[in-house]
Amino acid sequence: MVLRNRARVQATRAEMLNIATVISLYDADNDTFPVGATIGGLETVLETGRYMENCPTTDGWGNDYTYDGAAATYTLTSEGDGTTEIVITNGVFVGE
């Protein structure tokens, strides 16, 4: 069970880092992060802008990511296993 959880953490971190990289590309092109407060909104912006095909919306545990973005800052969060969150703010992991 511990190994399975560790694998989920690593997979989720990798996926979140990929999303953060794409958000940085969007910012470089538009001089703003995608603005919105849902993962669905982020998914729409990244996919319709052709920044990412099939933007992941769920983490390794099947939980929806949460996204909160403003022009100058964003936070992407995974609830993780329910005891520890995984958080990226402006491309940097800040908590687990």
C-alpha positions as CSV (number, residue, x, y, z in Angstrom):
1,M,0.0,0.0,0.0
2,V,2.8,2.4,0.8
3,L,4.5,1.7,-2.5
4,R,1.3,2.2,-4.4
5,N,0.8,5.6,-2.6
6,R,4.3,6.6,-3.4
7,A,3.8,5.8,-7.0
8,R,0.7,7.9,-7.1
9,V,2.5,10.8,-5.5
10,Q,5.3,10.6,-8.1
11,A,2.9,10.3,-11.0
12,T,0.8,13.2,-9.7
13,R,3.9,15.4,-9.2
14,A,5.1,14.6,-12.8
15,E,1.7,15.4,-14.2
16,M,1.3,18.6,-12.3
17,L,4.8,19.7,-13.4
18,N,3.8,19.1,-17.0
19,I,0.7,21.2,-16.5
20,A,2.8,23.9,-14.8
21,T,5.2,23.9,-17.8
22,V,2.3,24.4,-20.2
23,I,0.9,27.2,-18.0
24,S,4.3,28.9,-18.2
25,L,4.2,28.6,-22.0
26,Y,0.8,30.2,-22.0
27,D,2.1,33.0,-19.8
28,A,5.1,33.6,-22.1
29,D,2.7,34.0,-25.1
30,N,0.0,36.0,-23.3
31,D,1.8,37.8,-20.5
32,T,-0.8,36.4,-18.1
33,F,-1.6,33.1,-16.5
34,P,-4.9,31.5,-17.4
35,V,-7.5,33.3,-15.2
36,G,-10.1,31.1,-13.6
37,A,-11.1,29.1,-10.6
38,T,-11.7,25.6,-12.0
39,I,-9.7,22.9,-13.5
40,G,-12.3,22.7,-16.2
41,G,-11.7,26.3,-17.1
42,L,-7.9,25.7,-17.3
43,E,-8.5,22.6,-19.4
44,T,-10.6,24.6,-21.9
45,V,-8.0,27.4,-22.2
46,L,-5.0,25.0,-22.7
47,E,-6.8,22.7,-25.1
48,T,-8.5,25.4,-27.3
49,G,-5.3,27.4,-27.3
50,R,-3.5,24.2,-28.5
51,Y,-1.1,24.3,-25.6
52,M,-2.0,20.8,-24.4
53,E,-4.0,18.0,-25.8
54,N,-6.1,16.2,-23.2
55,C,-5.2,18.3,-20.2
56,P,-5.3,16.0,-17.1
57,T,-8.0,17.0,-14.7
58,T,-7.6,14.2,-12.0
59,D,-4.7,13.2,-9.9
60,G,-3.3,9.7,-9.2
61,W,-6.1,9.0,-6.7
62,G,-8.9,10.0,-9.1
63,N,-9.5,13.4,-7.3
64,D,-10.1,16.5,-9.4
65,Y,-7.2,18.9,-9.4
66,T,-8.1,22.4,-8.2
67,Y,-6.9,25.4,-10.1
68,D,-7.1,29.0,-9.0
69,G,-5.5,31.5,-11.4
70,A,-5.2,35.2,-11.6
71,A,-3.2,37.3,-14.1
72,A,0.0,37.3,-12.0
73,T,-0.3,34.1,-10.0
74,Y,-1.8,30.6,-10.0
75,T,-2.1,27.6,-7.7
76,L,-2.7,24.0,-8.9
77,T,-3.5,21.6,-6.1
78,S,-4.0,17.8,-5.7
79,E,-5.8,16.5,-2.6
80,G,-3.4,13.6,-2.6
81,D,-4.4,10.7,-0.5
82,G,-6.5,12.9,1.8
83,T,-3.8,13.4,4.4
84,T,-1.3,15.4,2.4
85,E,-1.9,17.9,-0.4
86,I,0.5,18.5,-3.4
87,V,0.6,22.1,-4.4
88,I,2.3,24.1,-7.2
89,T,2.2,27.9,-7.1
90,N,3.6,29.7,-10.1
91,G,5.5,26.6,-11.2
92,V,7.1,25.7,-7.8
93,F,6.0,22.9,-5.5
94,V,5.2,24.5,-2.2
95,G,3.6,21.7,-0.1
96,E,3.0,18.0,0.2
